[in-house]
Amino acid sequence: ESESSLTQVNLLAESLTLSGNSITTRQPVARMQRMEDVVTTDTPDAVHEHLVADFIVPNSHYEENKSYPFKLKIHGGAVQTFSRPNFLRSAIVVASNEACTGGVGVLRAVTELGGPSLLSAVEAKPTAAHSTFGTIRCLAGDAIIVGPGESGEEFEESEEYGQVKTPYIIFAVAPWSEAENEDHSLLFLRSAYFSALEKAKEAKLEAVAFSLLGANKRGGVHWKKAVRTGFDTIARYPGYQELKEVHVYAFASREVEELIMASKEYDFLEKTADTTS
């Protein structure tokens, strides 16, 4: 994958071209329920929440005045533990199915924590399509956001989403496939990460915390490639004026280790000594 692939995912074009093959980004995924994250709280190698690495993504690897530096932090643990009370505008990014409700793993955990207020906010979002599995609110490779002042223009305090610790929640849908074309799946996966970051930009969020997208056995991408594609998309993201921090949460110890290994391959990342938050 090259740096140019980041521009290829400019996201919501009707189709993307990869290696001469046209793929449609606006078609519903046939097996919506198989998009679910299968990691659960009883995973044997689950790790307790802790910060394991802290970097600054500088603006030096982009053209002048076209990017903004931000902190990039790697955590072991569950993304729903993320809290940034000093940032009025913060969000967690949930690995989601296309309905953005129910499911298992982090989606189910956040749905349960958010309670009726979150369910109402999700159900109020426009419908993208319908399938035999039900309503589709977000297609593979895309993301939606719920929260106060979603456009970023006006911010008004609103009812909190149950026990969720951030005022915004972004649902991002990684691809599900039978891995007949992993390159296509990787492009959709990169698109899902990038779309989530663009939703954060529209809402002028200061801090964003990702659960890993597409890093489960039901995805169309090997988990190591999924982890590295996500990290690469975030590390190369040009940022925006309001963005201060991006956090990545890995629930399994092998995913934490893979993120650390991946981070060592980016010489433009500036390691910091801050491992306390």
Secondary structure as GFF3:
##gff-version 3
##sequence-region A 1 277
A	DSSP	alpha_helix	4	8	.	.	.	ID=ss1
A	DSSP	beta_strand	15	18	.	.	.	ID=ss2
A	DSSP	beta_strand	21	24	.	.	.	ID=ss3
A	DSSP	three_ten_helix	32	35	.	.	.	ID=ss4
A	DSSP	beta_strand	50	57	.	.	.	ID=ss5
A	DSSP	beta_strand	70	76	.	.	.	ID=ss6
A	DSSP	three_ten_helix	79	81	.	.	.	ID=ss7
A	DSSP	beta_strand	90	95	.	.	.	ID=ss8
A	DSSP	alpha_helix	105	123	.	.	.	ID=ss9
A	DSSP	beta_strand	129	131	.	.	.	ID=ss10
A	DSSP	beta_strand	134	136	.	.	.	ID=ss11
A	DSSP	beta_strand	143	146	.	.	.	ID=ss12
A	DSSP	beta_strand	168	172	.	.	.	ID=ss13
A	DSSP	alpha_helix	182	202	.	.	.	ID=ss14
A	DSSP	beta_strand	207	211	.	.	.	ID=ss15
A	DSSP	alpha_helix	223	235	.	.	.	ID=ss16
A	DSSP	beta_strand	245	250	.	.	.	ID=ss17
A	DSSP	alpha_helix	253	263	.	.	.	ID=ss18
A	DSSP	beta_strand	270	271	.	.	.	ID=ss19
###
